[in-house]
Amino acid sequence: MNPRRIVLSLVAGLASTLLLGACGSSNGTGTDNAAPAASDPAISTPVAPPPSTSASASATAGTGSDGGTTTTAVTAKAMNGLGNVVTDNNGMTLYRFDKDEPSPSKWTCKGACTMTWIPVVVQDSVQTSGVEKSLLGTVHRSGLKQLTLAGWPLYRYIGDTAAGQVNGQGKDGEWYAIAPSGQKSAATG
């Protein structure tokens, strides 16, 4: 048999194995039973106050496994049927996951889960409007700082494609838009 064909067969087999393994855990919640690695302490720290210079972290909307999306502001906005919910600097609804823990802050959504539920990452300070700044904090996540509200790690939902959408509300009975108090939003009408 040709050595080139052997290598190609091995590469194809390895790629198939990896894809099948990834497909097995892509149900939307994608939580693994393993605890976060020791290098990812579940300690919430307060968000730093705004810098005295006019320079602020720019928002970059990136996605990826544990990569997150960066935000520079959170705002409370009234949403039809949900009351006030928290949005990021682009007006995208932020969510909390019932399997996460608020005290101390601990995230459980990882791997394939973060492709659907994108961790909200901050670099330095976060501006607020209608959200009590003292309720904000961060939890370490793969070398980044994931934003927390009342201890709950925050996420964006990939199914929300425009500002003001709440398509992730109640998803799998575990994901809810977060209210400015840190409580999960519930239908009001």
QUITA-V166400 format. One record per residue. N is the residue number from 1. BURIAL is 1 if it has 24 or more other C-alpha atoms within 12 Angstrom, else 0. Layout:
n->[N,N]
burial->[BURIAL,BURIAL]
This chain:
n->[1,2,3,4,5,6,7,8,9,10,11,12,13,14,15,16,17,18,19,20,21,22,23,24,25,26,27,28,29,30,31,32,33,34,35,36,37,38,39,40,41,42,43,44,45,46,47,48,49,50,51,52,53,54,55,56,57,58,59,60,61,62,63,64,65,66,67,68,69,70,71,72,73,74,75,76,77,78,79,80,81,82,83,84,85,86,87,88,89,90,91,92,93,94,95,96,97,98,99,100,101,102,103,104,105,106,107,108,109,110,111,112,113,114,115,116,117,118,119,120,121,122,123,124,125,126,127,128,129,130,131,132,133,134,135,136,137,138,139,140,141,142,143,144,145,146,147,148,149,150,151,152,153,154,155,156,157,158,159,160,161,162,163,164,165,166,167,168,169,170,171,172,173,174,175,176,177,178,179,180,181,182,183,184,185,186,187,188,189]
burial->[0,0,0,0,0,0,0,0,0,0,0,0,0,0,0,0,0,0,0,0,0,0,0,0,0,0,0,1,1,1,1,0,0,0,0,1,0,0,0,1,0,1,1,1,1,1,1,0,0,0,0,0,0,0,0,0,0,0,0,0,0,0,1,0,0,1,1,1,1,1,1,1,1,1,1,1,1,1,1,0,0,1,0,1,1,1,1,1,1,1,1,1,1,1,1,1,1,1,1,1,1,1,0,0,1,1,1,1,1,1,1,1,1,1,1,1,1,1,1,1,1,1,1,1,1,1,1,1,0,0,1,0,1,0,1,1,1,1,1,1,1,0,0,0,1,1,1,1,1,1,1,1,1,1,1,1,1,1,0,1,0,0,0,1,1,1,1,1,1,0,0,0,0,0,1,1,1,1,1,1,1,1,1,1,1,0,0,0,0]
